[in-house]
Amino acid sequence: MAAGILTWAIEVDPRLADATVLGRQAGWRPTRHSPRVELENVGGTPCVHAYGPGGICVTVSWGVAEDVLELLDR
């Protein structure tokens, strides 16, 4: 998997072909203090950001979905 990621990164930016890999790390998805659920106007179109629950996505997904609907109903 790591080799595939590096291959993809080099395709995106060929300068990475000569880069030195300093290490590899795997773990939980990045988290925030609390999930971000925020409405932003992007070129006149409502865009709801809903991310950041880390490894508890399934646990909080229904609440996040309700918050998204509430934002869009305003």
N, CA and C atoms as an extended XYZ file, in Angstrom:
222
Properties=species:S:1:pos:R:3:atomname:S:1:resname:S:1:resid:I:1 pbc="F F F"
N         0.823       -1.180        0.000 N   MET     1
C         0.000        0.000        0.000 CA  MET     1
C         0.874        1.253        0.000 C   MET     1
N         1.921        1.241        0.815 N   ALA     2
C         2.796        2.411        0.884 CA  ALA     2
C         3.448        2.681       -0.466 C   ALA     2
N         3.847        1.634       -1.168 N   ALA     3
C         4.468        1.805       -2.484 CA  ALA     3
C         3.467        2.405       -3.473 C   ALA     3
N         2.209        1.969       -3.381 N   GLY     4
C         1.172        2.511       -4.254 CA  GLY     4
C         0.935        3.985       -4.001 C   GLY     4
N         0.919        4.367       -2.729 N   ILE     5
C         0.727        5.782       -2.372 CA  ILE     5
C         1.888        6.616       -2.906 C   ILE     5
N         3.100        6.098       -2.751 N   LEU     6
C         4.273        6.829       -3.237 CA  LEU     6
C         4.236        6.947       -4.762 C   LEU     6
N         3.853        5.882       -5.452 N   THR     7
C         3.745        5.922       -6.913 CA  THR     7
C         2.743        6.987       -7.344 C   THR     7
N         1.594        7.015       -6.689 N   TRP     8
C         0.569        8.015       -7.008 CA  TRP     8
C         1.102        9.429       -6.757 C   TRP     8
N         1.785        9.617       -5.628 N   ALA     9
C         2.311       10.939       -5.290 CA  ALA     9
C         3.323       11.402       -6.337 C   ALA     9
N         4.147       10.488       -6.833 N   ILE    10
C         5.138       10.834       -7.856 CA  ILE    10
C         4.449       11.190       -9.163 C   ILE    10
N         3.346       10.522       -9.469 N   GLU    11
C         2.590       10.870      -10.677 CA  GLU    11
C         2.026       12.288      -10.567 C   GLU    11
N         1.592       12.659       -9.352 N   VAL    12
C         1.046       13.997       -9.129 CA  VAL    12
C         2.152       15.044       -9.189 C   VAL    12
N         3.298       14.743       -8.578 N   ASP    13
C         4.419       15.685       -8.559 CA  ASP    13
C         5.719       14.907       -8.763 C   ASP    13
N         6.199       14.834       -9.991 N   PRO    14
C         7.390       14.035      -10.303 CA  PRO    14
C         8.633       14.402       -9.497 C   PRO    14
N         8.684       15.595       -8.918 N   ARG    15
C         9.840       15.976       -8.087 CA  ARG    15
C         9.989       15.057       -6.876 C   ARG    15
N         8.914       14.371       -6.511 N   LEU    16
C         8.979       13.472       -5.352 CA  LEU    16
C         9.740       12.180       -5.640 C   LEU    16
N        10.048       11.916       -6.903 N   ALA    17
C        10.742       10.680       -7.266 CA  ALA    17
C        12.099       10.557       -6.568 C   ALA    17
N        12.750       11.673       -6.314 N   ASP    18
C        14.062       11.653       -5.659 CA  ASP    18
C        13.991       11.936       -4.167 C   ASP    18
N        12.783       12.042       -3.642 N   ALA    19
C        12.625       12.359       -2.216 CA  ALA    19
C        12.990       11.155       -1.357 C   ALA    19
N        13.450       11.430       -0.176 N   THR    20
C        13.765       10.385        0.790 CA  THR    20
C        12.565       10.177        1.706 C   THR    20
N        12.125        8.941        1.827 N   VAL    21
C        11.033        8.623        2.746 CA  VAL    21
C        11.631        8.551        4.145 C   VAL    21
N        11.169        9.429        5.013 N   LEU    22
C        11.715        9.504        6.365 CA  LEU    22
C        11.078        8.494        7.307 C   LEU    22
N         9.893        8.021        6.975 N   GLY    23
C         9.220        7.053        7.829 CA  GLY    23
C         7.808        6.801        7.343 C   GLY    23
N         7.183        5.835        7.968 N   ARG    24
C         5.797        5.507        7.651 CA  ARG    24
C         5.051        5.375        8.971 C   ARG    24
N         3.802        5.775        8.939 N   GLN    25
C         3.004        5.688       10.154 CA  GLN    25
C         1.563        5.424        9.759 C   GLN    25
N         0.911        4.590       10.507 N   ALA    26
C        -0.502        4.314       10.283 CA  ALA    26
C        -1.217        4.435       11.614 C   ALA    26
N        -2.478        4.774       11.556 N   GLY    27
C        -3.223        4.901       12.806 CA  GLY    27
C        -4.634        5.351       12.538 C   GLY    27
N        -5.248        5.862       13.561 N   TRP    28
C        -6.613        6.354       13.444 CA  TRP    28
C        -6.674        7.535       12.512 C   TRP    28
N        -7.859        7.747       11.971 N   ARG    29
C        -8.064        8.935       11.148 CA  ARG    29
C        -7.915       10.174       12.010 C   ARG    29
N        -7.498       11.289       11.403 N   PRO    30
C        -7.385       12.525       12.183 CA  PRO    30
C        -8.730       12.895       12.806 C   PRO    30
N        -8.674       13.450       13.964 N   THR    31
C        -9.905       13.838       14.650 CA  THR    31
C        -9.828       15.306       15.044 C   THR    31
N       -10.968       15.801       15.428 N   ARG    32
C       -11.088       17.153       15.957 CA  ARG    32
C       -11.673       17.022       17.357 C   ARG    32
N       -11.690       18.116       18.091 N   HIS    33
C       -12.300       18.109       19.423 CA  HIS    33
C       -13.741       17.629       19.327 C   HIS    33
N       -14.433       18.090       18.294 N   SER    34
C       -15.782       17.627       17.973 CA  SER    34
C       -15.918       17.698       16.461 C   SER    34
N       -16.825       16.933       15.864 N   PRO    35
C       -16.959       16.981       14.409 CA  PRO    35
C       -17.277       18.391       13.919 C   PRO    35
N       -16.747       18.723       12.750 N   ARG    36
C       -17.081       20.004       12.130 CA  ARG    36
C       -18.362       19.808       11.327 C   ARG    36
N       -19.365       20.557       11.653 N   VAL    37
C       -20.609       20.587       10.884 CA  VAL    37
C       -20.927       22.069       10.703 C   VAL    37
N       -20.610       22.575        9.514 N   GLU    38
C       -20.671       24.017        9.295 CA  GLU    38
C       -21.133       24.306        7.871 C   GLU    38
N       -21.966       25.314        7.723 N   LEU    39
C       -22.469       25.733        6.418 CA  LEU    39
C       -21.599       26.851        5.871 C   LEU    39
N       -21.214       26.728        4.613 N   GLU    40
C       -20.434       27.766        3.948 CA  GLU    40
C       -21.075       28.042        2.587 C   GLU    40
N       -21.113       29.298        2.196 N   ASN    41
C       -21.621       29.681        0.888 CA  ASN    41
C       -20.445       29.664       -0.082 C   ASN    41
N       -20.514       28.798       -1.083 N   VAL    42
C       -19.433       28.682       -2.065 CA  VAL    42
C       -19.992       29.075       -3.427 C   VAL    42
N       -19.717       30.295       -3.830 N   GLY    43
C       -20.194       30.775       -5.121 CA  GLY    43
C       -21.702       30.752       -5.251 C   GLY    43
N       -22.398       31.029       -4.167 N   GLY    44
C       -23.853       31.042       -4.184 CA  GLY    44
C       -24.494       29.687       -3.926 C   GLY    44
N       -23.676       28.665       -3.731 N   THR    45
C       -24.183       27.319       -3.469 CA  THR    45
C       -23.873       26.932       -2.025 C   THR    45
N       -24.880       26.472       -1.281 N   PRO    46
C       -24.600       26.040        0.090 CA  PRO    46
C       -23.733       24.786        0.097 C   PRO    46
N       -22.693       24.820        0.905 N   CYS    47
C       -21.781       23.679        1.058 CA  CYS    47
C       -21.689       23.379        2.546 C   CYS    47
N       -22.030       22.161        2.937 N   VAL    48
C       -21.961       21.787        4.344 CA  VAL    48
C       -20.715       20.947        4.571 C   VAL    48
N       -19.858       21.413        5.456 N   HIS    49
C       -18.684       20.652        5.877 CA  HIS    49
C       -19.135       19.749        7.020 C   HIS    49
N       -18.911       18.476        6.894 N   ALA    50
C       -19.287       17.539        7.954 CA  ALA    50
C       -18.207       16.467        8.027 C   ALA    50
N       -17.230       16.696        8.889 N   TYR    51
C       -16.125       15.747        9.015 CA  TYR    51
C       -15.468       15.880       10.382 C   TYR    51
N       -14.580       14.964       10.669 N   GLY    52
C       -13.758       15.077       11.853 CA  GLY    52
C       -14.109       14.204       13.026 C   GLY    52
N       -15.059       13.260       12.904 N   PRO    53
C       -15.348       12.447       14.084 CA  PRO    53
C       -14.338       11.329       14.318 C   PRO    53
N       -13.362       11.179       13.432 N   GLY    54
C       -12.357       10.141       13.619 CA  GLY    54
C       -12.960        8.753       13.582 C   GLY    54
N       -12.588        7.911       14.520 N   GLY    55
C       -13.027        6.526       14.525 CA  GLY    55
C       -14.426        6.292       15.051 C   GLY    55
N       -15.153        7.359       15.383 N   ILE    56
C       -16.510        7.171       15.919 CA  ILE    56
C       -17.582        7.576       14.916 C   ILE    56
N       -17.240        7.526       13.622 N   CYS    57
C       -18.173        7.979       12.574 CA  CYS    57
C       -19.541        7.334       12.687 C   CYS    57
N       -19.583        6.017       12.802 N   VAL    58
C       -20.867        5.324       12.837 CA  VAL    58
C       -21.660        5.734       14.073 C   VAL    58
N       -20.967        5.918       15.171 N   THR    59
C       -21.632        6.267       16.418 CA  THR    59
C       -22.346        7.614       16.337 C   THR    59
N       -21.709        8.593       15.699 N   VAL    60
C       -22.274        9.942       15.682 CA  VAL    60
C       -22.929       10.312       14.351 C   VAL    60
N       -22.967        9.394       13.396 N   SER    61
C       -23.428        9.734       12.050 CA  SER    61
C       -24.863       10.251       12.003 C   SER    61
N       -25.763        9.668       12.800 N   TRP    62
C       -27.154       10.126       12.760 CA  TRP    62
C       -27.271       11.548       13.295 C   TRP    62
N       -26.552       11.865       14.339 N   GLY    63
C       -26.580       13.220       14.885 CA  GLY    63
C       -25.988       14.231       13.921 C   GLY    63
N       -24.888       13.853       13.271 N   VAL    64
C       -24.274       14.742       12.286 CA  VAL    64
C       -25.242       14.964       11.129 C   VAL    64
N       -25.903       13.904       10.663 N   ALA    65
C       -26.869       14.034        9.565 CA  ALA    65
C       -28.011       14.973        9.953 C   ALA    65
N       -28.484       14.873       11.172 N   GLU    66
C       -29.547       15.782       11.627 CA  GLU    66
C       -29.061       17.220       11.645 C   GLU    66
N       -27.835       17.427       12.085 N   ASP    67
C       -27.267       18.780       12.100 CA  ASP    67
C       -27.137       19.343       10.681 C   ASP    67
N       -26.729       18.503        9.732 N   VAL    68
C       -26.608       18.937        8.344 CA  VAL    68
C       -27.980       19.363        7.810 C   VAL    68
N       -28.997       18.547        8.040 N   LEU    69
C       -30.341       18.894        7.579 CA  LEU    69
C       -30.822       20.204        8.193 C   LEU    69
N       -30.539       20.380        9.472 N   GLU    70
C       -30.937       21.614       10.141 CA  GLU    70
C       -30.276       22.828        9.498 C   GLU    70
N       -29.001       22.710        9.179 N   LEU    71
C       -28.294       23.817        8.521 CA  LEU    71
C       -28.900       24.132        7.151 C   LEU    71
N       -29.243       23.102        6.406 N   LEU    72
C       -29.785       23.302        5.061 CA  LEU    72
C       -31.220       23.820        5.081 C   LEU    72
N       -31.943       23.561        6.155 N   ASP    73
C       -33.329       24.022        6.269 CA  ASP    73
C       -33.443       25.495        6.627 C   ASP    73
N       -32.336       26.093        7.088 N   ARG    74
C       -32.378       27.501        7.497 CA  ARG    74
C       -32.634       28.415        6.333 C   ARG    74
